[in-house]
Amino acid sequence: MSSSSSAVVIGAGVAGASVAFALARRGVAVTVVDDGAAGQATAAGAGIVAPWLSSSTGRFYDLYAAGGAFYPRLLDLLGEAGVTPPDYRRTGSLAVHHDPGVLAAAEANVRERVAAAGAVAGRVERLHTGQLRDLFPPLAEDLSGFFLTGGGRVDGRTLRDALLAAATRAGARRMSGAVHLATVGEAVTAEVNTTPLEADAVVVTAGAWTADLLARAGVRVPVVPQRGQITHLRLEGADTSAWPTVTPLAHHYLVAFDAGRVVAGATRETGSGFDPRITAAGQLQVLQDALSIAPGLADATLIETRVGLRPLPDELPVVGQVGERLWVATGYGAGGLTMAPLLGDALARAVVGEDAQEISGLV
């Protein structure tokens, strides 16, 4: 493909928005199409951008960490595009646990990762209980913890909107409607509301729906939906703007935003199918998990619960070329808000014929 070619990007979550922005700023004529299906993961996501704390290993961790390291560049690119930055803030991250031995083992691992990552990850500081509660007052009194200064957080909706706005400023156009893939010879084309869209490349970034969409074109990708329920609370009168994110070295977490908002997540309901409901069991799990480490949230107001259907892969994200003129970017699981901008940029480079080692072997 040349820099004057065209592409259709199917899906306007963070995966599609990242690809669209990266393609558009390279001169590709981009059309972004989305059907607005309920349960899109990006719309529910309250992302912790601190991959150095994650339990992931191997290449998945390497991609995760590279995504975190890419964030300063991403913010620069959005600024150069004249777009208001997303609701991203580097407030730091707390890792906490009731067992000091478990925490010490995790701290040693994180220190090795931070040393390898460099300045973008910040530094690790061991804290006593009083210091933990100074940073995040609702925490329990019997926790041990350490602080990672480079940890950040971002609201999925504002990140997606900033990327799409930047893509639009670079010439991308947006469409809404039902999308179908059609095979013409050996190539695949996209149809929106039965209207064909002519393009040199079709990039499927439809999250959990990607596998079903590609199956119609005879392509299999190992991605299934995993429901995540995420609850938003409000602490009246509390200034939460500088509070760090909190992870108890488990599947759940707490993320503070401005105006007293604290987000508690998240369930990981593999086998949920395309069911975006809030369930009694899911709501109970989220609140029990949150109060187990932060009993000071017990009197918070429950504002809302959001549900996202994550695109869960077998092992690694699925990013690359899967057919003539057909590309895919999905399978980020719970790491999409961290990994998608980096891997979207790499995929865009591959589409226009540039080097993209980051996505080698991901399809």
C-alpha positions as CSV (number, residue, x, y, z in Angstrom):
1,M,0.0,0.0,0.0
2,S,1.1,3.5,-0.7
3,S,0.6,6.5,1.6
4,S,-2.2,7.7,-0.6
5,S,-4.3,4.5,-0.2
6,S,-7.5,3.9,1.7
7,A,-8.7,1.7,4.6
8,V,-11.9,0.8,6.3
9,V,-11.6,0.3,10.1
10,I,-14.4,-1.8,11.5
11,G,-14.9,-0.9,15.2
12,A,-14.5,2.4,17.0
13,G,-13.3,1.2,20.4
14,V,-9.8,1.9,21.6
15,A,-8.4,-0.7,19.2
16,G,-10.1,0.8,16.1
17,A,-9.5,4.4,17.2
18,S,-5.8,3.7,17.7
19,V,-5.5,2.2,14.2
20,A,-7.5,4.9,12.6
21,F,-5.4,7.7,14.1
22,A,-2.2,5.9,13.2
23,L,-3.3,5.4,9.6
24,A,-4.8,8.8,9.1
25,R,-1.7,10.6,10.3
26,R,0.3,8.6,7.7
27,G,-1.9,9.9,4.9
28,V,-4.3,7.0,4.5
29,A,-7.9,7.8,3.6
30,V,-9.7,6.2,6.6
31,T,-13.3,5.3,7.1
32,V,-14.2,4.2,10.7
33,V,-17.4,2.2,11.0
34,D,-19.1,1.1,14.2
35,D,-22.5,-0.4,14.9
36,G,-22.8,0.8,18.5
37,A,-23.4,-2.7,20.0
38,A,-24.1,-2.7,23.7
39,G,-21.3,-4.0,25.9
40,Q,-18.3,-2.5,24.1
41,A,-15.3,-2.9,26.4
42,T,-13.8,0.5,25.9
43,A,-16.9,2.3,27.0
44,A,-16.8,0.5,30.3
45,G,-13.1,0.6,30.9
46,A,-11.4,2.5,33.7
47,G,-7.8,1.6,32.8
48,I,-4.8,1.3,35.1
49,V,-1.7,2.1,33.0
50,A,0.8,0.3,35.2
51,P,1.7,-2.9,33.3
52,W,4.8,-3.4,35.5
53,L,2.5,-4.5,38.4
54,S,0.6,-7.1,36.3
55,S,0.7,-10.8,36.8
56,S,1.3,-11.4,33.1
57,T,4.5,-13.0,31.9
58,G,6.3,-13.8,28.6
59,R,5.5,-12.0,25.4
60,F,2.1,-10.8,26.7
61,Y,3.9,-8.9,29.5
62,D,6.5,-7.6,27.0
63,L,3.7,-6.1,24.9
64,Y,1.9,-4.8,27.9
65,A,5.0,-3.1,29.2
66,A,5.8,-1.6,25.8
67,G,2.3,-0.2,25.7
68,G,2.8,1.6,29.0
69,A,6.1,2.9,27.7
70,F,4.4,4.3,24.6
71,Y,2.0,6.5,26.5
72,P,4.3,9.7,26.6
73,R,4.6,9.4,22.9
74,L,0.9,8.9,22.5
75,L,0.1,12.1,24.5
76,D,2.6,14.0,22.4
77,L,1.0,12.8,19.2
78,L,-2.5,13.8,20.4
79,G,-1.1,17.2,21.4
80,E,0.5,17.7,18.0
81,A,-2.9,16.9,16.4
82,G,-4.5,19.7,18.5
83,V,-6.7,17.4,20.5
84,T,-7.5,17.8,24.2
85,P,-5.7,15.0,26.0
86,P,-7.7,12.1,27.4
87,D,-8.5,11.9,31.1
88,Y,-5.1,10.3,31.7
89,R,-3.2,11.1,34.9
90,R,0.0,9.7,36.3
91,T,-1.1,9.5,40.0
92,G,1.0,6.4,40.8
93,S,-0.2,2.9,41.8
94,L,-0.4,1.2,45.1
95,A,0.1,-2.6,45.4
96,V,-1.4,-3.9,48.6
97,H,-1.9,-7.2,50.4
98,H,-2.8,-8.6,53.8
99,D,0.1,-11.0,53.7
100,P,3.5,-9.2,53.9
101,G,5.3,-12.2,52.5
102,V,3.2,-12.2,49.3
103,L,3.7,-8.5,49.0
104,A,7.5,-8.8,49.4
105,A,7.7,-11.4,46.6
106,A,5.7,-9.2,44.3
107,E,7.8,-6.1,45.2
108,A,11.0,-7.9,44.2
109,N,9.5,-8.8,40.8
110,V,8.2,-5.3,40.2
111,R,11.6,-3.8,41.2
112,E,13.3,-5.9,38.5
113,R,10.7,-4.8,35.9
114,V,11.0,-1.2,36.8
115,A,14.8,-1.3,36.5
116,A,14.4,-2.7,33.0
117,A,11.7,-0.3,32.0
118,G,13.5,2.9,33.0
119,A,12.1,6.3,33.8
120,V,8.7,5.7,32.4
121,A,7.9,3.3,35.2
122,G,9.1,5.6,37.9
123,R,10.4,4.1,41.1
124,V,9.2,1.7,43.8
125,E,8.7,2.9,47.4
126,R,7.8,0.6,50.3
127,L,5.2,2.3,52.6
128,H,3.8,1.6,56.0
129,T,0.1,1.4,56.7
130,G,-0.3,5.1,57.7
131,Q,1.4,6.2,54.4
132,L,-0.9,3.9,52.4
133,R,-4.0,5.5,54.0
134,D,-2.5,9.0,53.5
135,L,-2.5,8.3,49.8
136,F,-5.8,6.3,49.7
137,P,-7.8,7.0,52.9
138,P,-10.5,4.3,52.6
139,L,-7.9,1.4,52.7
140,A,-7.9,-1.2,55.5
141,E,-5.5,-0.7,58.4
142,D,-3.9,-4.2,58.2
143,L,-2.5,-3.9,54.7
144,S,1.1,-3.9,53.6
145,G,2.0,-2.1,50.4
146,F,4.4,-0.4,48.0
147,F,3.9,2.6,45.7
148,L,4.9,2.7,42.0
149,T,5.3,6.3,41.1
150,G,5.0,5.7,37.3
151,G,1.5,4.2,37.5
152,G,-1.3,6.0,35.7
153,R,-5.0,5.8,35.0
154,V,-7.2,6.7,32.1
155,D,-10.9,6.7,31.3
156,G,-11.6,4.5,28.3
157,R,-14.2,6.8,26.8
158,T,-12.0,9.9,26.9
159,L,-9.1,8.0,25.4
160,R,-11.2,6.6,22.6
161,D,-12.8,10.0,21.9
162,A,-9.4,11.8,21.8
163,L,-8.0,9.2,19.3
164,L,-11.1,9.5,17.1
165,A,-11.0,13.3,17.2
166,A,-7.3,13.2,16.2
167,A,-8.1,10.8,13.4
168,T,-10.9,13.0,12.1
169,R,-8.6,16.0,12.2
170,A,-6.2,14.0,10.0
171,G,-9.0,13.4,7.5
172,A,-10.7,10.2,8.7
173,R,-14.5,10.0,8.3
174,R,-16.9,8.1,10.6
175,M,-20.0,6.0,9.7
176,S,-22.6,4.1,11.8
177,G,-24.4,1.0,10.8
178,A,-24.3,-2.8,10.6
179,V,-21.2,-4.1,9.0
180,H,-20.7,-7.3,6.9
181,L,-17.7,-8.7,5.1
182,A,-18.0,-9.9,1.6
183,T,-15.4,-11.9,-0.4
184,V,-14.6,-10.7,-3.9
185,G,-12.2,-13.2,-5.5
186,E,-9.5,-13.7,-2.8
187,A,-10.0,-10.2,-1.3
188,V,-12.4,-9.1,1.4
189,T,-14.5,-5.9,1.2
190,A,-16.7,-4.3,3.8
191,E,-20.4,-3.5,3.4
192,V,-22.2,-1.0,5.7
193,N,-26.0,-1.2,5.7
194,T,-25.6,-3.3,2.4
195,T,-23.5,-0.5,0.8
196,P,-20.0,-1.6,-0.3
197,L,-17.1,0.5,0.8
198,E,-14.2,0.6,-1.6
199,A,-10.8,0.4,0.2
200,D,-7.3,-1.0,-0.3
201,A,-7.4,-2.5,3.2
202,V,-10.1,-3.7,5.7
203,V,-9.0,-3.6,9.3
204,V,-11.3,-5.5,11.7
205,T,-11.1,-4.1,15.2
206,A,-14.5,-5.2,16.5
207,G,-13.4,-6.3,19.9
208,A,-15.2,-9.4,21.2
209,W,-17.3,-9.4,18.0
210,T,-14.2,-9.8,15.8
211,A,-14.3,-13.6,15.6
212,D,-17.9,-13.7,14.4
213,L,-17.3,-11.0,11.9
214,L,-14.2,-12.7,10.4
215,A,-15.8,-16.1,10.4
216,R,-18.1,-14.9,7.6
217,A,-15.0,-14.3,5.6
218,G,-13.6,-17.7,6.3
219,V,-11.1,-16.5,8.9
220,R,-10.8,-17.9,12.4
221,V,-9.3,-15.9,15.3
222,P,-9.2,-17.3,18.8
223,V,-11.1,-14.6,20.7
224,V,-14.2,-14.9,22.8
225,P,-16.2,-12.4,24.9
226,Q,-15.5,-12.1,28.6
227,R,-17.9,-10.0,30.7
228,G,-16.5,-7.4,33.1
229,Q,-18.7,-5.6,35.5
230,I,-17.3,-2.3,36.9
231,T,-19.0,-0.2,39.6
232,H,-18.6,3.5,40.1
233,L,-18.9,5.0,43.6
234,R,-18.9,8.5,44.9
235,L,-17.4,9.7,48.2
236,E,-19.2,12.9,48.9
237,G,-16.8,15.8,49.7
238,A,-13.6,13.9,49.1
239,D,-10.9,15.3,46.8
240,T,-9.9,12.1,45.0
241,S,-8.2,13.8,42.1
242,A,-4.7,12.8,43.2
243,W,-5.4,9.4,44.7
244,P,-3.4,6.5,43.2
245,T,-4.8,3.4,41.7
246,V,-4.9,0.3,44.0
247,T,-4.3,-3.3,43.1
248,P,-4.3,-6.1,45.7
249,L,-2.3,-8.4,43.4
250,A,-5.5,-10.0,42.2
251,H,-8.1,-9.6,39.5
252,H,-9.8,-6.6,41.1
253,Y,-8.7,-3.0,41.6
254,L,-9.7,0.5,42.6
255,V,-9.3,3.6,40.4
256,A,-9.9,7.1,41.6
257,F,-11.0,10.0,39.3
258,D,-12.0,13.6,40.1
259,A,-15.1,14.7,42.1
260,G,-15.1,11.9,44.6
261,R,-15.5,9.1,42.0
262,V,-13.9,5.8,42.8
263,V,-14.2,2.9,40.3
264,A,-14.2,-0.7,41.6
265,G,-13.7,-3.5,39.2
266,A,-13.8,-6.0,37.8
267,T,-15.4,-9.3,37.2
268,R,-13.8,-11.7,34.7
269,E,-16.7,-13.8,33.5
270,T,-15.3,-16.1,30.8
271,G,-18.2,-17.9,29.1
272,S,-20.5,-15.0,29.4
273,G,-21.2,-14.8,25.7
274,F,-22.6,-11.5,24.3
275,D,-24.6,-10.8,27.4
276,P,-24.0,-7.2,28.7
277,R,-26.3,-7.4,31.7
278,I,-25.4,-6.3,35.3
279,T,-26.0,-9.4,37.4
280,A,-26.6,-9.7,41.1
281,A,-23.7,-12.1,41.5
282,G,-21.4,-9.8,39.6
283,Q,-22.4,-6.7,41.5
284,L,-21.9,-8.6,44.8
285,Q,-18.4,-9.8,43.8
286,V,-17.3,-6.3,42.8
287,L,-18.5,-4.7,46.0
288,Q,-17.1,-7.5,48.3
289,D,-13.7,-7.3,46.5
290,A,-13.6,-3.5,46.9
291,L,-14.6,-3.5,50.6
292,S,-12.2,-6.3,51.4
293,I,-9.3,-3.9,50.9
294,A,-11.0,-0.5,51.3
295,P,-13.7,-0.8,54.0
296,G,-13.8,3.0,54.1
297,L,-15.9,2.9,50.8
298,A,-18.8,1.2,52.6
299,D,-20.8,4.5,52.9
300,A,-20.0,5.6,49.3
301,T,-22.9,6.3,46.9
302,L,-23.3,3.7,44.2
303,I,-23.5,5.8,41.0
304,E,-23.6,3.2,38.2
305,T,-22.2,-0.1,37.0
306,R,-20.8,-0.4,33.5
307,V,-20.4,-3.7,31.6
308,G,-17.8,-4.4,29.0
309,L,-17.3,-7.6,26.9
310,R,-13.6,-7.9,26.7
311,P,-12.0,-9.7,23.6
312,L,-10.3,-12.5,25.4
313,P,-7.5,-14.3,23.4
314,D,-6.1,-17.8,23.9
315,E,-2.8,-16.4,24.9
316,L,-1.6,-13.3,22.9
317,P,-3.4,-10.4,21.2
318,V,-4.3,-11.1,17.5
319,V,-2.8,-8.4,15.4
320,G,-1.7,-8.5,11.8
321,Q,-2.7,-9.6,8.3
322,V,-5.1,-12.5,7.9
323,G,-6.0,-12.3,4.2
324,E,-5.6,-10.3,1.0
325,R,-6.3,-6.7,2.0
326,L,-7.6,-8.0,5.4
327,W,-6.1,-7.1,8.8
328,V,-7.1,-7.6,12.4
329,A,-6.4,-6.0,15.8
330,T,-8.1,-7.6,18.8
331,G,-7.6,-9.9,21.7
332,Y,-6.2,-7.4,24.3
333,G,-8.3,-8.8,27.1
334,A,-8.1,-6.6,30.2
335,G,-5.1,-4.7,28.8
336,G,-6.6,-2.9,25.9
337,L,-6.4,0.6,27.2
338,T,-2.6,0.1,27.7
339,M,-1.7,-2.0,24.7
340,A,-4.1,-0.7,21.9
341,P,-2.3,2.6,21.1
342,L,1.1,0.9,20.7
343,L,-0.2,-2.1,18.7
344,G,-2.5,0.1,16.6
345,D,0.4,2.2,15.6
346,A,2.4,-0.9,14.7
347,L,-0.4,-2.3,12.6
348,A,-0.8,0.9,10.8
349,R,2.9,0.8,9.9
350,A,2.5,-2.7,8.6
351,V,-0.5,-1.7,6.5
352,V,1.4,1.0,4.7
353,G,4.5,-1.3,4.2
354,E,6.7,-0.1,7.0
355,D,8.5,-2.2,9.6
356,A,6.4,-3.4,12.5
357,Q,8.3,-5.9,14.6
358,E,6.0,-5.4,17.6
359,I,3.3,-7.5,15.9
360,S,5.4,-10.2,14.4
361,G,3.9,-13.6,15.0
362,L,0.6,-12.3,16.5
363,V,-1.6,-13.9,13.8
